[in-house]
Amino acid sequence: MPVGVYGNMPKMDELIKIAEKNNVPLIEDAGEAIGSKYKGVRAGKFGVGSTFSFHRTKTICTGEGGILLLDDKTHYDRTRFLRDHGRSPTDGYYMLEAAYKYMPSNLQVALAYAQFRRIEELVNKKREFLHMYKERFSDIGDLQFNIESDDVYNGAWATSLVFGKSHNITKKEIMEKLSKMDFPVRPFFYPLSSTPAYSGFKTGDSKKNPVSYDISNRGITLPGAFILTETQIDEYCEGIRKILRK
Ligand SMILES: Cc1ncc(COP(=O)(O)O)c(C=O)c1O
């Protein structure tokens, strides 16, 4: 399950080759990549299926929930069956298998559909935030925002900022200082294997995954709610600049 973190896209053609060679189905976790493209192809178009999240911080938000996209009719029929108590397709009160209840409510779907119809506008707004932040820090070196390589159009679900080592500051320090100035703060993601919930999975640790452990320690996620004003972005950036100047 390749993940498009912060709207970036993994190197999909290389991953597809590996999946095909090893006969492993590839499912795209495009939860953060709505509106993103890899070599001109939209996130959600790769592999046997893909998922998007519509939870509270996402570009499309239905409170909770998400969507599963499938091209294959067999998978589609099977998941449609599993999501609603395993009911018989011909008799809604007759359960063929003990299954799940993963149905979105009509209200959630109406919300999602209304936002989907203006998805270009919503993604453009997210990208505008990313570029506003980038521009406001363009005179300061050694800062890494969401990567926008030639192959990727980044939907910029959230703007992340990783402080280069020359700034000699950790995410904990920067978050504490921003909090003291009364700014909302969110950390950069943690490597899953560093969290208590997944510490039992010995597939990763700081020695095996030095890059993710290192980046996570130096990054934050910047505010990106649709109601954010340019003045608020200016104030937030000024707060970060003050911290970096000290
Ligand atoms: C990449 C990614 N995958 C999966 C999820 C989980 O989505 P949900 O909370 O809608 O189950 C999220 C966000 O929460 C996410 O960002």
The ligand as an ORCA input file, in Angstrom:
! r2SCAN-3c Opt
* xyz 0 1
  C      -2.581      8.524      4.052
  C      -3.724      8.236      4.977
  N      -4.246      7.002      4.976
  C      -5.268      6.687      5.775
  C      -5.814      7.616      6.625
  C      -6.930      7.199      7.503
  O      -8.106      7.712      7.037
  P      -9.428      7.607      7.936
  O      -9.126      8.340      9.199
  O     -10.472      8.291      7.102
  O      -9.681      6.153      8.122
  C      -5.304      8.924      6.670
  C      -5.818      9.980      7.547
  O      -6.381      9.868      8.562
  C      -4.222      9.235      5.832
  O      -3.713     10.455      5.854
*
